[in-house]
């Protein structure tokens, strides 16, 4: 996952460190100042920052209205990478007067650029490192991006990059807040999509947890998070109505909340906008299949396979749709007449056969696929083929 970079040359695959050519330390003039200010200026030029701090702390203690003292104190804190203290000192200077506002702005930009560059450097190093080192290095990147956010809170780049770092750390929950800030500051389609996806995945995980724990709170949290995802994606769609990815993500979120009519409408709209999108076709087919609309589902799965002849999920579900359709026909027949010998339903099993046979060619080591094929062979009376398929499934399972 790539980080954003700044500057024209930042489009290269390997990140080029972004630099702002700002002067870190203003050349302090020796005007008529207090003894502490004069001493601090000398110490700063000599890079004796601890002594400079001591002098400046005395200055602001004896003269709480010293805008210059607080400004210089911020500069020294910056040199010592004490960024929270730096910001506090600068804020105190600005609260007294705006005399050093320009210099303070430059200082903040300078340190923001340094932090940004360091964060990108750590990110690149982390992505090349082994699993153990990767976590340590990426945490350094996250720390620097977080410090940068404090200095330049309006920079959308900080938020997107920070979110990428958290996502690569597998800390998606931590990525939510910077992505929310990204959407707030930039309103980019990527921001809406990333935030929507993370919220949707979080909701899905909560729902899976609920199915295991049966804790009602997990279900409540899941539905709340799904609705957050839908809200974000709806806002994104208003700004980017032709972005088909946003439409796909919101459709999946609708499915998570069991809003099937909304999901159907969204997929139909998606297909109208992009009839060659195999994912729209497939997902719409899954919804129709779950609604027992077998002809409708088969139509969508076939369209998906026309677009991608080796689309395994669509091929599998084509076979499943025909099998379920055949089973439904047989069930209805036996309800009317439990002694019926009508074998019309087998036509649907026959139609499933070529898709399941192709599936096992694509997924030769999928025991479940071979087993399903064996069941269809058995229903159709192909005893030898059924036995071979079941044997193949058993061998695969034993070898795993």
Order of alpha helices (4+ residues) and beta strands (2+ residues): alpha-alpha-alpha-alpha-alpha-alpha-alpha-alpha-alpha-alpha-alpha-alpha-alpha-alpha-alpha-alpha-alpha-alpha
